[in-house]
Amino acid sequence: MENELPRVTIIVPTKPGQTEIKSVEAARRLDYPREKLEVIIVRGKQPAIQRNRALREASGEIIYFLDDDSQPTPDALRRAVEHFRDPAVQMVGGPNLCPPEAPFLEQVFAVVLGSWIAFGPSRARYDRVGKVRATSEKELILCNLLARRSTMLELGGFDESLYPNEENALMDELQKRGGKLIYDPDLVTYRRPRATPRAFCKMLMTYGRGRAEQFRLHPTPGSAMNLVPPLFVLYLLSIPFWAWLGWLHLTCVWFPLTAYAVALIAQTVINCVRNVVRGCCAFPLLFATHLFYGLGFWRGMFSRVERTKPATTDVTFERITI
């Protein structure tokens, strides 16, 4: 059975000079034959470029993309490669969960990330949701994603003009060509959320900007749901206008906000089922998620996006023996 396992290359992009790479230590704990496993650390300043360069250097049939702080469980790789026995399967992924030993505030951020009202179907990226199933880019995340190398090369790798959301655009294109994506809720990696409210809100802005830039370069119907937060921001900004017109008494002005408040309360009740304190602390951050994601989206709609980037020599490779 060991001989039937495919060769796997783990690709980890990181910054120049970074010495602590948690994913390498986690890779050493993977239950997988060492002779069929290689790890490539690729250093640089643009993850999509780094991953593309490493992809061309890789020898594995299957590529396992991890972030430098991703810590997959020991059984993750064996579990993932089983899905590739189906030749139609081109990508496999699962959630990245907050480690149980993370500080309290990060645990609260994890509650927000796993909330339906905050991230919709994408909450599956941050929590175990449902069963193994065919899925879309909405549920998969690049810090815990496996793909066939041949397919990645055929598609030309990641769009280097995008960061983040380079993987989302690629998965959309893959599905257009008939490729199958699999979400496995038990294919788990652990990764800590942002450490401070400021960093968390900055992340939300970045996610919103990345989605908008993806929408501009690779428009698909699947991005329609992501228009809700930016439209919500416009609605909030319009309230002073309704006040100026003297229309604040109208039901049509206040009904969306009232319905939204009820939805936030309902989600908080659901979150409190798991942990009351964390659920209550997450309440204001649910609103912050929509606000900062929406602001980031509008920024991305008007930011400059370069279709092509000049070749860079600021990428270095390191093959790690595990």
C-alpha positions in Angstrom: 0.0 0.0 0.0 2.9 2.4 0.7 4.1 2.0 -2.9 0.7 3.2 -4.1 1.0 6.5 -2.3 1.8 9.5 -4.6 4.9 11.6 -4.2 3.9 14.9 -2.5 5.6 18.3 -2.4 4.7 20.7 0.4 5.2 24.3 -0.7 5.5 26.9 2.0 5.9 30.6 1.1 7.5 32.8 3.7 9.2 36.2 4.1 12.9 36.7 3.6 14.9 36.1 6.8 12.1 34.3 8.6 13.5 31.6 10.8 10.6 30.1 12.7 8.5 28.1 10.2 5.9 26.1 12.2 4.7 24.2 9.1 8.0 22.6 8.7 7.9 21.1 12.2 4.3 20.0 11.5 5.4 18.3 8.2 7.9 16.3 10.2 5.1 14.8 12.2 3.0 13.8 9.2 2.2 10.1 8.9 3.6 9.7 5.4 6.6 7.9 3.9 9.6 10.2 4.0 10.9 9.0 0.6 7.7 10.2 -1.0 7.7 13.7 0.6 9.6 16.9 0.0 9.3 20.3 1.5 10.1 23.5 -0.5 10.5 26.7 1.4 10.3 29.6 -1.0 11.1 33.1 0.3 10.0 36.3 -1.2 7.5 39.2 -0.9 4.6 38.1 -3.2 3.0 34.7 -2.2 1.5 34.0 -5.7 4.8 34.5 -7.4 6.6 32.4 -4.7 4.1 29.5 -5.1 4.3 29.6 -8.9 8.1 29.4 -8.8 8.1 26.5 -6.3 5.4 24.7 -8.3 7.8 24.5 -11.3 10.6 23.2 -9.1 8.4 20.6 -7.4 8.8 16.9 -8.0 5.6 15.7 -6.4 2.5 14.5 -8.2 0.4 16.2 -5.5 1.2 19.7 -4.1 0.3 20.5 -0.5 0.1 24.3 0.0 0.6 25.4 3.5 1.3 28.8 5.1 4.4 29.1 7.2 2.3 29.0 10.4 0.0 26.1 9.3 0.1 23.0 11.4 -1.7 20.1 9.8 -2.6 17.1 11.9 -0.4 14.0 11.5 -3.1 12.1 9.6 -4.0 15.0 7.2 -1.8 14.1 4.2 -2.8 10.4 4.1 -6.4 11.4 4.5 -6.2 14.0 1.6 -4.4 11.8 -0.9 -7.2 9.2 -0.7 -9.5 11.6 -2.4 -7.2 11.8 -5.4 -7.9 8.2 -6.2 -10.9 9.6 -8.1 -9.3 11.0 -11.3 -11.9 13.7 -11.5 -10.7 15.3 -8.2 -8.3 18.1 -8.8 -8.2 19.9 -5.5 -8.8 18.9 -1.9 -9.0 21.1 1.2 -10.3 21.4 4.7 -10.6 23.9 7.5 -7.9 25.8 9.4 -8.9 25.9 13.0 -7.8 28.1 15.9 -5.5 26.1 18.2 -7.1 25.4 21.6 -4.2 26.9 23.4 -4.5 30.3 21.6 -5.2 33.4 23.7 -8.8 34.3 24.5 -9.1 37.2 22.0 -7.9 34.9 19.2 -10.6 32.4 20.2 -13.2 35.2 19.9 -11.9 36.0 16.4 -12.3 32.3 15.6 -15.9 32.4 16.6 -16.5 35.3 14.2 -14.7 33.5 11.3 -16.8 30.5 11.9 -20.1 32.4 12.0 -22.6 32.1 9.1 -23.7 35.7 9.2 -20.1 36.9 9.1 -18.7 34.7 6.3 -21.6 32.7 4.9 -20.5 29.4 3.3 -16.9 30.5 3.7 -17.2 29.8 7.4 -16.3 26.2 6.4 -12.7 27.4 6.0 -12.6 28.1 9.7 -14.8 25.4 11.3 -15.7 21.8 10.6 -18.9 22.0 8.7 -20.9 19.1 7.4 -19.5 16.0 5.6 -17.0 15.3 2.9 -18.5 16.8 -0.3 -17.9 18.4 -3.7 -17.6 22.1 -3.2 -16.5 25.4 -4.7 -13.9 28.0 -3.9 -16.1 29.4 -1.2 -15.2 26.6 1.2 -11.5 26.0 0.5 -8.5 28.0 1.7 -4.9 28.2 0.5 -3.3 27.6 3.8 -4.6 24.0 3.8 -5.0 23.0 0.1 -3.8 20.1 -2.1 -3.8 20.0 -5.9 -2.6 17.9 -8.8 0.6 19.5 -10.0 -0.2 18.7 -13.6 -3.5 20.6 -13.4 -1.8 23.6 -11.7 0.8 23.8 -14.5 -1.9 23.3 -17.2 -3.8 26.3 -15.8 -0.7 28.4 -15.6 -0.5 28.5 -11.8 -1.8 31.4 -9.7 -2.7 34.8 -11.1 0.3 36.8 -9.9 -1.6 40.1 -10.1 -3.9 38.9 -7.2 -3.2 38.8 -3.5 -5.2 37.6 -1.8 -7.8 35.5 -3.7 -5.3 34.1 -6.2 -6.5 30.6 -5.3 -10.2 31.6 -5.6 -9.7 32.7 -9.2 -7.8 29.6 -10.0 -10.4 27.3 -8.5 -13.2 29.1 -10.4 -11.3 28.4 -13.7 -10.7 24.8 -12.7 -14.4 24.2 -12.2 -15.2 25.9 -15.5 -13.1 23.2 -17.1 -14.9 20.4 -15.3 -12.5 19.8 -12.4 -13.8 18.6 -9.1 -13.1 20.2 -5.7 -13.5 18.3 -2.4 -14.1 19.8 1.0 -13.2 17.4 3.9 -14.1 18.8 7.4 -11.6 16.3 9.0 -8.7 17.4 6.9 -7.6 19.9 9.5 -4.7 22.3 10.0 -4.3 24.5 13.0 -3.4 28.2 12.5 -3.8 31.1 14.9 -6.1 34.0 13.9 -4.8 37.6 14.0 -3.6 38.7 17.4 -5.2 42.1 17.8 -8.5 43.9 16.8 -6.5 46.2 14.6 -4.8 43.3 12.8 -8.2 41.5 12.5 -9.9 44.5 10.9 -7.0 45.0 8.6 -7.3 41.4 7.5 -11.0 41.9 6.8 -10.2 45.0 4.6 -7.6 42.9 2.8 -10.1 40.1 2.1 -12.6 42.6 0.8 -10.1 44.3 -1.5 -8.9 40.9 -2.8 -12.4 39.8 -3.6 -13.1 43.0 -5.5 -9.9 42.7 -7.5 -10.8 39.1 -8.3 -14.3 40.2 -9.3 -12.8 42.8 -11.7 -10.3 40.4 -13.3 -12.3 37.2 -13.1 -16.0 38.0 -12.7 -18.2 35.0 -11.9 -21.7 34.6 -10.5 -20.3 33.1 -7.4 -19.1 36.5 -6.2 -22.6 37.9 -6.0 -22.9 37.1 -2.3 -19.7 39.1 -1.7 -21.5 42.2 -2.9 -23.7 42.3 0.3 -21.2 43.9 2.7 -20.3 46.7 0.3 -24.0 47.4 -0.4 -24.6 47.4 3.4 -21.9 50.0 3.8 -23.6 52.2 1.1 -26.9 51.7 3.1 -25.3 53.0 6.3 -23.8 56.0 4.5 -27.2 56.8 3.0 -28.9 57.2 6.5 -27.8 60.9 6.9 -29.2 61.5 3.4 -32.6 60.1 4.5 -32.4 62.3 7.7 -31.7 65.4 5.5 -34.8 64.6 3.5 -36.8 64.1 6.7 -37.6 60.5 5.8 -36.1 58.7 8.8 -39.7 57.9 10.0 -40.3 55.7 7.0 -40.3 51.9 7.6 -38.4 51.3 4.4 -35.4 53.2 5.8 -35.2 51.3 9.1 -36.4 47.9 8.2 -33.1 46.6 6.7 -31.2 47.8 9.8 -33.8 46.2 12.1 -33.7 42.9 10.3 -29.9 43.0 10.4 -29.9 43.6 14.2 -32.2 40.6 14.6 -29.9 38.5 12.5 -26.9 39.5 14.6 -28.7 38.6 17.8 -29.8 35.3 16.4 -26.2 34.5 15.4 -24.9 35.5 18.8 -27.4 33.1 20.5 -26.1 30.3 18.2 -22.5 31.2 19.1 -23.3 31.2 22.8 -24.4 27.6 22.6 -20.7 26.7 22.3 -19.3 29.2 24.7 -21.3 32.1 26.2 -18.4 34.4 26.9 -16.8 34.1 23.5 -20.2 34.3 21.8 -21.1 37.6 23.5 -17.6 39.1 22.9 -17.9 38.2 19.2 -21.2 40.2 18.9 -19.6 43.6 17.9 -17.0 41.9 15.7 -19.8 40.4 13.6 -20.8 44.0 12.6 -17.1 45.0 12.2 -16.7 42.1 9.7 -19.3 43.5 7.4 -18.2 47.1 7.8 -14.4 46.5 7.2 -14.9 43.9 4.5 -17.3 46.2 2.7 -14.9 49.2 2.9 -12.1 46.9 1.6 -14.3 45.8 -1.3 -14.9 49.4 -2.4 -11.2 50.1 -2.1 -10.5 47.1 -4.3 -13.0 48.2 -6.9 -11.0 51.4 -7.5 -7.4 50.3 -6.8 -4.9 49.8 -9.5 -4.5 46.2 -10.5 -1.5 45.2 -12.7 -2.4 42.4 -15.1 1.2 41.3 -15.4 4.1 41.8 -13.0 7.7 42.0 -13.9 9.8 38.9 -13.3 11.4 39.0 -9.9 14.7 37.6 -8.8 13.9 38.1 -5.1 12.7 34.5 -4.7 14.9 31.9 -3.1 14.3 28.2 -2.6 15.2 25.8 0.2 14.5 22.1 0.1 14.0 20.8 3.6 14.9 17.3 4.6 12.3 15.8 7.0 
